[in-house]
Amino acid sequence: LLFPGSHDSFSYWVDEKSPVGPDQATAIKRLARISLVKKIMKKWSVTQNLTFKEQLESGIRYFDLRVSSKPGEAGQEIYFIHGLFGITVWDGLKEINTFLEQHPKEVVFLDFNHFYAMDDSHHYFLINRIRSAFGSKLCSVECVEHVTLEYMWEKKYQVLIFYHYPLYQDYSFLWPGNKMPAPWANTTNVHKLLQFLETTLGERSRYGTFHVSQAILTPRVRTIARNLVRGLKNTLVHRNLPMILNWVKAQKPGIMGVNIITSDFVELVDFAATVIALNDLLLEEDESAT
């Protein structure tokens, strides 16, 4: 199946009043003592407008999550982070779980792929939060090919957690990060991005993993310097999304096709609806096979 996802899914709200995150270079942290700098950072840190609930309601089912402790803060609370700190992970998980309670046949992928300022004790705290939020909805690690919607419904599973840190080995409900490869183009050029997406799709493992196509452009330092006040959305996303969406429309789901596609600002075009509709091609294949 083909699922729509969001990039830096949590970044619809970041806190200008918080310290700059440990994911940033020392030079940025020094600059951020000037209040205007954080306002500019926010324009480049926010990659989504919709909350988790709104993304879920629009059809997004894969969430790209980066998390961090707050250095110097008492306790072990974990926050979402992209340059600046977002909401607590616990609040985000509760919001997702509320949706799942109301929609018992829906399935989500939560991909914890970047961790900052976290030792093992922080990870144990976070993993317990995940278990507390979802309980029996958590899908145990299984052969990827066995994980059909029918299997999930039968077991009453709704959540697959991918955890890119060695402690995943200690928990039956944490899938290793290598089961969710998400190659990254790291370019501002939409033509290079589309070429990269084609190449990495061709290199996709035939069996044994899920696969993320990151249909996103990444600003360089130079890009940000030239377009400080305009921000990510007005500089890179608006003008390139139509071309990215055209690439999406030309894709097919299936073993060597696309599996999960992520985008910035998922509501700007009919991104989720376009991705979901491509699954109809699988039905057509089934009908022609019979």
Sequence and secondary structure as in RCSB ss.txt:
>XXXX:A:sequence
LLFPGSHDSFSYWVDEKSPVGPDQATAIKRLARISLVKKIMKKWSVTQNLTFKEQLESGIRYFDLRVSSKPGEAG
QEIYFIHGLFGITVWDGLKEINTFLEQHPKEVVFLDFNHFYAMDDSHHYFLINRIRSAFGSKLCSVECVEHVTLE
YMWEKKYQVLIFYHYPLYQDYSFLWPGNKMPAPWANTTNVHKLLQFLETTLGERSRYGTFHVSQAILTPRVRTIA
RNLVRGLKNTLVHRNLPMILNWVKAQKPGIMGVNIITSDFVELVDFAATVIALNDLLLEEDESAT
>XXXX:A:secstr
  EEEETTTTTT   TTS B TTS HHHHHHTTSHHHHHHHHHHH    S HHHHHHHT  EEEEEEEE TT SS
  EEEESSBEEEEHHHHHHHHHHHHHH TT  EEEEEEEEES  HHHHHHHHHHHHHHHGGGB     GGG  HH
HHHHHT  EEEEE SGGGGG TTEEEGGGS       S HHHHHHHHHHHHHT  SSS   EEE      HHHHH
HTTTTHHIIIIIHHHHHHHHHHHHT  BSTTSB EEEESSTTTTTHHHHHHHTTHHHHHHHHHH 
